[in-house]
Amino acid sequence: MSRQRITKAIRIRSDRTQDREHSSPLYLTSSFAFDDAEQMRATFADENDDYIYSRFSNPSVQEFTDRLAALEGAEDGFATASGMSAIVASFLTFLKKGDHFISCNAIFGSTHTIITKYLPKYGIECTYVDAANPGSWEAAVRPNTKMLYLETPTNPGLDIIDLEAAGKLAKKHNLIFNVDNCFATPIGQTPIDFGADLVVHSATKWIDGQGRVLGGAVVGKKELIKEIYLFCRSTGPALSPFNAWVLSRSLETLDVRMERHSSNALHIAQALEGHPAITWLKYPFLPSHPQYEIAKRQMKNGGGLFCFELKGGLAAGKKFLDNLKMLSLTANLGDTRTIASHPASTTHAKLTEEERSSVNITPGLIRISVGLEHRDDILEDILQALK
Ligand SMILES: *Cc1c(COP(=O)(O)O)cnc(C)c1O
C-alpha cells in the first residue's frame, strides 16, 4: 500500500469538534438542522454540500467513504447498507432496458441471482465469459454493451482475472469497467490503477474484519459516483451511521490485518500443499496457482483465502467440517476467526451437479478464510481434521 494513501486514509477527519475528541464522533442523527431559511434554500438548491438527511449523506458515513476512496485511489464514493445494495446500485444506475453487459460466471452467488433472475425482467442482458481466457472476451462485445463487471479473485474457486487485459478491453469499447474488490481489499489490489471506473465492495467481509456489521460501497470516478449518489438518494440503500462509524475504525487497521491474514494464509497453504487427502490446493501467491504470474503482477499480497479439493468428494467435505475442533462453520468470510466452508453441501447445494461444475464448485471443495489466530493452531486443526 502506498505511503500516501495509507496515511491519508488513517488521518481523514482528524479535525475536531469543539469537544476536542481525538477519535471521530458518531453522528447518529437522521436529519440536520439549518440556521435559517436562506441556508436551507441554498442547500436544497445544491449550492453547497451541507448535510440534509442521512438517506442522502451523513458525516460518519462520509468519513467511511472518504477513507475507502483514499485507499482505492478513487475520486469519490457512496456507501450502502450491504455489498449487494452497492452492486445493484452500480447496475441500475448505468444499465437500462435494451442494454447488455459482460461478466464471468464465477461470481458471488447473490450477484449471479441479480444477473440471471432480476436484471432480465428489466430487459438488461448479460453474457458470461471465461475468466481464464481474456482473448475470448472481445467476441462477447455487442453494439449495446455498456459495462464489464468482474470479480477477482473469484468466489469460491480463487481464479485470478487479468485486470490489465480487462481494463484495455473496456477502454477500447468504451465500457464502464466495474470491479468487485471484496476478496482482495484495496490493500491487496487497486483495480482503478488498471483502468476500473467503479469499484464495489462488501465491507461486511475483510473491511469490517470482525464479523460485526453489514456494509457496502461504490467508489470511482467523480462523475459516475454523482449518478450513483442520485440513484441511492432516491432509492434509499443508505449505510447506517453506526455501521459506518464501526467500519471507519476498521479501515484504520485494514493494512496490518491483511498483512497478517495473508502471511498466515500463505504459510498454511504451503504446509498443506501435497497433503495425501487433497487433490489440489489453490492460493494466488503459490507458484502452483494457474494464474500465479497474473496474481503477482496485479496483487500486493495473496489475500486471506485459499481453497482445496478433498479426494473423498461430497461425503469427505461434510466429514472434514465435522472433524474440525476450532475453525468456525459459518457462511461469512473475512473474520479474525478462521472459517471453513463446503460450498457443495451448503451455499451451492440447491444447484444441480452440472450447474455447480460450470462454476468450478467440485464436490469436495473446501474454502478456508484464514483468521488472525496463531498460524500453527489453524494448521494443526486442519491437519487433524484431514486425518
Ligand atoms: C459477501 C459478498 C458480497 C455481498 O456483500 P453483502 O455485504 O453480504 O451484501 C458481494 N461480493 C462478494 C465477493 C462477497 O463476498
The ligand as an ORCA input file, in Angstrom:
! r2SCAN-3c Opt
* xyz 0 1
  C     -20.376    -11.089      0.548
  C     -20.063    -10.649     -0.811
  C     -20.922     -9.759     -1.487
  C     -22.222     -9.273     -0.887
  O     -21.997     -8.497      0.234
  P     -23.071     -8.316      1.423
  O     -22.426     -7.292      2.289
  O     -23.252     -9.646      2.065
  O     -24.325     -7.831      0.787
  C     -20.568     -9.368     -2.765
  N     -19.440     -9.795     -3.357
  C     -18.588    -10.660     -2.740
  C     -17.377    -11.101     -3.444
  C     -18.868    -11.108     -1.453
  O     -18.034    -11.967     -0.847
*
